[in-house]
Amino acid sequence: MATTVRTTLEAVREAAAELERAGCGTPRLDAELLFAATLGVPRERIHLDGDQPLSPKLEAAASALVARRAGREPVAYILGRREFRRIELVVDPRVLVPRPETELLVEVALELPGGTGVHDAGTGSGAVALAIKDERPDLVVTASDVSEAALHVARANAARLGLAVDFNCAPGLPASAAGVDLVVGNLPYVRDDEWPTLAPEIRLHEPREALVAGPDGLEAICELVDEAPSGAALALEHAPRQAEHVRGLLAGARTCRDLSGRERVTLGRVP
């Protein structure tokens, strides 16, 4: 019996329908990314060459990736990479998938005077620290995380990108952060009771310890504020509903909104 050969776009359309049935939020985009990765081409080639026949071998390989996505595995983990500002990071389940709202922390650091220092607490994949160093090579950038597994990913990203960031395994602020001009942090801020309600992509695949911070979601943030010396400048990512509380922890605090208009990063100084 002859094997039916379909075009790339036909296969992508079917894959997108499968992902939509599985509850994925961006089924067509996800399908295009997975097929482009399988074919080893930029995503735009899916449209430009979509009427070309797709070999059964390549379709099978792409379908295997689509099946993983239908199981709600994040696309970034399937592909093993994620773009963040101007850099591309290697990511896997040892670290969170970098998110667009976290770019606000980078933008805050870009305002620092030349030659000053910034520390990224809870660095994960190194996204914030490495993006800052990429865009402001004149800054002295250090970073830390409580997870040695996460730091293995961060250090590998730094080496691959050729960016000089000093990473340390430590809770809170390590000695390397002493005297820096700004501490930025995307620390865990999900409440314990919120965990069961999160999307399967998060609950089933991302590291819980990098997301959840006690009954009110503020344990990690409060610990960092308590540990930081008086007068230290902090920029902290948080949930929109936590903005007022975080402002209350800092002197002269102001909150920046993300692209969706939600209060996302609060800046201020430790009283």
C-alpha positions in Angstrom: 0.0 0.0 0.0 1.4 3.4 -1.0 2.3 5.9 1.7 0.4 9.2 1.4 2.8 12.1 1.1 1.5 15.4 2.3 2.8 18.9 2.0 4.4 20.6 5.0 1.5 23.0 5.4 -1.0 20.1 5.4 1.0 18.4 8.1 1.3 21.6 10.1 -2.5 22.2 9.9 -3.2 18.7 11.2 -0.6 19.1 14.0 -2.1 22.5 15.0 -5.6 20.9 15.3 -4.2 18.2 17.5 -2.6 20.7 19.8 -5.8 22.8 19.9 -7.7 19.7 21.0 -5.0 19.1 23.7 -5.7 22.6 25.1 -2.4 24.3 24.1 -2.8 28.1 24.0 -0.9 28.8 20.7 -1.4 25.6 18.7 -0.5 26.9 15.2 2.6 28.7 16.4 3.7 25.7 18.4 3.2 23.4 15.4 5.1 25.7 13.1 8.0 26.0 15.5 8.2 22.2 16.0 8.1 21.5 12.2 10.7 24.2 11.5 13.0 22.7 14.1 12.6 19.2 12.6 13.3 20.5 9.1 16.2 22.7 10.3 14.8 25.8 8.7 13.6 29.2 10.0 9.9 29.3 10.8 9.1 31.6 7.9 10.2 28.8 5.5 7.1 26.8 6.6 5.0 29.4 4.8 7.3 30.0 1.9 7.9 26.3 1.1 4.8 24.9 2.6 3.5 23.5 -0.6 6.5 21.2 -0.9 6.0 17.5 -0.2 7.1 16.4 3.3 8.9 13.1 3.5 7.3 10.5 5.8 10.5 10.2 7.8 10.5 14.0 8.6 6.8 14.0 9.3 7.2 11.2 11.7 10.0 13.1 13.5 7.9 16.2 13.7 4.9 14.3 14.9 6.9 12.9 17.8 7.6 16.4 18.9 4.0 17.4 18.5 3.0 14.4 20.7 5.3 15.8 23.4 3.7 19.2 23.1 0.2 17.6 23.2 1.3 16.2 26.6 1.7 19.9 27.6 5.5 19.9 27.6 6.7 23.5 27.0 8.0 24.1 23.5 11.2 25.6 25.0 12.0 22.3 26.7 11.2 20.3 23.5 13.5 22.5 21.4 16.0 23.0 24.2 16.2 26.7 23.7 14.4 30.0 24.4 15.0 33.5 23.0 15.3 36.2 25.7 15.8 39.8 24.4 18.9 39.6 22.1 20.2 36.2 23.3 19.2 32.6 22.9 19.4 30.4 26.0 19.6 26.7 26.4 16.8 25.6 28.8 15.7 22.3 30.3 13.5 21.2 33.2 16.3 22.2 35.7 15.3 25.9 35.1 12.2 28.0 34.5 11.3 28.9 30.9 12.3 32.7 30.7 9.2 34.8 30.2 8.7 38.2 28.5 7.6 40.0 31.7 11.0 39.3 33.3 12.6 41.5 30.7 11.5 44.4 32.9 14.4 43.5 35.3 16.9 43.9 32.5 15.4 47.3 31.5 15.8 48.5 35.0 19.5 47.5 35.1 20.2 49.1 31.8 19.7 52.5 33.4 22.7 52.1 35.7 25.7 54.3 35.3 28.7 52.9 33.5 31.0 50.6 35.5 28.6 49.9 38.3 27.6 46.5 39.6 24.4 44.5 39.5 23.5 41.2 41.1 20.8 38.8 39.8 19.3 36.8 42.7 17.6 33.6 41.7 19.2 33.6 38.3 17.9 30.2 37.0 19.1 29.8 33.4 21.0 33.1 33.8 18.6 34.9 31.5 18.5 38.3 33.3 22.2 38.4 34.2 23.3 37.4 30.7 21.0 39.7 28.9 22.2 42.6 31.1 25.9 41.7 30.3 25.1 41.3 26.6 23.5 44.8 26.4 25.7 46.6 28.9 29.2 44.9 28.8 30.5 47.9 30.9 28.6 46.7 34.0 30.0 44.2 36.5 27.4 41.5 36.7 27.1 38.7 39.2 24.4 36.2 39.8 23.3 33.5 42.3 20.8 30.7 42.8 20.1 28.2 45.5 20.0 25.4 42.9 23.4 24.0 41.7 21.5 22.2 38.9 20.1 25.5 37.6 23.6 27.1 37.8 25.0 24.4 35.7 22.6 25.5 33.0 23.4 29.2 33.6 27.2 28.7 33.4 26.8 26.7 30.2 24.8 29.5 28.7 27.4 32.1 29.8 30.2 30.0 28.2 28.3 29.5 25.0 27.5 33.2 24.7 31.0 34.3 25.7 29.6 36.6 28.5 31.6 37.2 31.7 29.1 36.7 34.6 30.2 35.3 38.0 27.7 32.7 39.2 27.5 31.5 42.8 25.4 28.9 44.5 23.8 30.5 47.6 20.5 31.4 49.1 19.7 35.1 49.3 22.7 37.4 48.7 26.2 35.8 48.5 29.4 37.6 49.4 29.8 38.4 45.7 26.8 40.7 45.9 28.3 42.9 48.6 28.4 46.6 47.5 26.6 46.2 44.2 24.6 49.2 43.0 21.4 47.1 42.2 20.0 43.7 43.1 17.5 42.3 40.7 15.4 39.3 41.5 12.9 37.0 39.9 12.4 34.9 43.0 9.5 32.4 43.6 6.2 34.2 44.2 3.5 31.7 43.7 1.3 30.8 46.7 1.2 27.2 47.9 -2.5 26.9 47.2 -2.1 28.3 43.6 0.1 25.4 42.5 -2.7 22.9 41.6 -4.4 25.6 39.5 -1.5 26.4 37.3 -1.3 25.3 33.7 0.0 21.7 33.0 3.0 23.2 31.3 4.1 24.6 34.6 2.8 21.9 37.1 4.1 18.9 35.1 7.4 20.2 33.8 8.8 23.4 35.5 10.7 23.2 38.8 8.3 23.8 41.6 11.0 25.1 44.0 11.7 28.0 41.5 8.0 29.1 41.6 6.3 28.5 45.0 7.1 30.6 48.1 4.8 29.7 51.0 1.2 30.5 51.9 1.3 34.1 50.5 4.0 33.6 47.9 6.1 36.3 49.5 8.5 34.3 51.6 11.5 34.5 49.2 11.0 38.2 48.5 10.7 39.1 52.2 13.8 37.0 53.1 15.8 38.9 50.4 14.6 42.3 51.7 15.5 41.3 55.3 18.9 40.1 54.3 19.9 43.0 52.1 21.7 45.9 53.8 19.9 49.1 54.6 19.9 51.4 51.6 20.4 48.6 49.1 18.6 49.2 45.8 16.3 46.3 44.8 14.2 45.5 41.7 11.8 42.6 42.4 9.5 40.8 40.1 6.2 39.7 41.6 2.6 38.9 40.9 0.4 41.9 40.2 -1.7 41.3 43.3 1.5 41.5 45.4 2.6 44.9 44.2 1.2 46.9 47.1 2.7 44.6 49.6 6.1 44.7 48.0 6.0 48.5 47.8 5.4 48.5 51.5 8.7 46.6 52.1 10.8 49.2 50.4 11.5 52.9 50.7 10.7 55.2 47.8 9.2 52.3 45.9 7.6 52.5 42.5 6.2 49.7 40.3 6.7 49.1 36.6 4.0 47.5 34.5 4.5 44.7 32.0 3.4 44.7 28.4 -0.1 43.6 29.5 -0.4 46.6 31.8 0.0 44.6 35.0 2.1 45.7 38.0 5.1 43.4 37.7 8.4 44.8 39.0 8.8 47.0 42.0 12.0 49.2 42.6 13.0 50.7 45.9 15.6 50.7 48.6 15.8 48.7 51.8 14.7 50.9 54.7 
